[in-house]
Amino acid sequence: MTSISFKIILLTIFLALRCTNVSRAQENLRERIKNDKIASLLEEKLAFFPNQTEISFALIDNKQSEFFGVIRKNDSLQIKTNQNAIFEIGSITKVFTSTLLAELVIEKELSLDDRVINLLPFKLERLSENQQNITLKMLANHTSGLPRLPQNIMPLIALNESDPYRSYTSDELYEYLKTDFKTEFKVGKKSAYSNLGTGLLGHLLTLKTKKSYEELLQEKIFKPLGMNNSTTVLKQVPVIKLVKGLDPQGQVVSNWNFDVLEGAGAIKSNIIDLEKFVKKHMGNSSDYNLTQNVTHIENKQVSLGLGWHIISQGDQKILFHNGGTGGYTSCILINKKTKKSVIMLTNISAFHPKSQSIDTLCFEILNLIN
């Protein structure tokens, strides 16, 4: 037998074994998930992502919750038990920041109409009427007119693109407010997504309570709900539980750390903890209900609560928020009328050109289970 013929035989055997393994992986996926349409959606939407892409998700149907995990290996999806695995949740943190605000409003420590300038530890001079009238509610529903990011964070991002928020402290935030504070439209009139706005909101809550953002989360949300694996402090996350974030090419990237803008995106959590947070929204708690009340109508399809985007689908309202960092993409959807929800955490980079397909996947799965 020639060496060329031998190599051809080996290649044929390898391909046959690989096809068999892929087929078995697909069978296992469908056997575990049991819903062929959901399994097909996962295979379709996740085909664009690199190997080692990992997804942890929950399907919540009233009081029943199911947890699933998959990982992409050898260009196919395989089942992975990962409901305890911890991911960065990115901007879903904003919903937690707004929930803290709602708690303090219910406790009468603050009002949604309190003005930002009255809560700062210094006085701002020569402000326009627009700037003077920014309220806490406007920070929570993105109608403050503030830009997406403060201009003076840009040089810091350029110096450390892999961890862009780490070096932006209260000193930089205060300098921005004192020297470059601008609004981009008349406040309260339209919504424009602002990491600066929600980050500032989180910081104002710490000033009001004289507690750190982490302390507020633990005291008012995490501990009462038994969210024992959630934190903003990366060093408190067990390395063995932390799923490594990936860049668009599938290479491991650095985790993101936050300082003063932590209220915009600092939380690390898992699907078990987030299921508890979601189920709290399905009840009748006054503080959690407050975040779901419409505070701004953007158009016929989209309104804003506090933190939440509220999507109209016929006669049903869907609470929606997603999140994205350099190595992670996440999504939460809640249909309070049907008491059904989809939560999805992934280590797909927000910079991957197909990262928005995670939102699409979540909406399509929710429609299947509604």
Disulfide bonds with the S-S distance in Angstrom:
none
